[in-house]
Amino acid sequence: MGEQLTAGEVCTRSVTVAFRSTTLGGAARPMRDNNAGCLVVVDEVQGLRIVVGLLTDRDIVTDIIAAEVNPDTLRVEDVMTTELVTARETDSLIDLLRSMRRKAVRRIPVVGARAELVGLVTLDDLLDIVSEELVLLVGAIDSQSQRERPMRRLAR
């Protein structure tokens, strides 16, 4: 009992990244190849990948393609979101959910002690975990009901 999941435990450690200078076409290819809805934009600083932005497939479609802007003329830094919400490895599952709700985001990069990229938590990841916990809760309720049935028969 007392198990409390942290951002570091639930995050995906294999994250598709891009650099500010990457072309949009160069960014879109790994998104497609890795079936990734976003790229974490990083700067290399003293061997660490420091999170500086986030680029989503939605950013490319709504801000560039739908606006009929030529993507060949743009780089990731021209489109990426820089107002980031990040989580520390030690943040709890509840902390993550609160941040997502408060900031209206579906993805949160997880960073280490020196602001380096550790992983990425998505709303889908958290839904998987919460659904597992709901299954356990339903199982507990079902077990209680099954335990009570024989007792009721004996009381008759």
Secondary structure as UniProt FT lines:
FT   HELIX           7..10
FT   STRAND          17..19
FT   TURN            20..21
FT   HELIX           24..33
FT   TURN            34..35
FT   STRAND          38..45
FT   TURN            46..47
FT   STRAND          48..56
FT   HELIX           57..58
FT   HELIX           59..65
FT   TURN            66..68
FT   HELIX           71..73
FT   HELIX           76..79
FT   STRAND          87..88
FT   TURN            89..90
FT   HELIX           93..103
FT   STRAND          107..111
FT   TURN            113..114
FT   STRAND          116..122
FT   HELIX           123..155
//
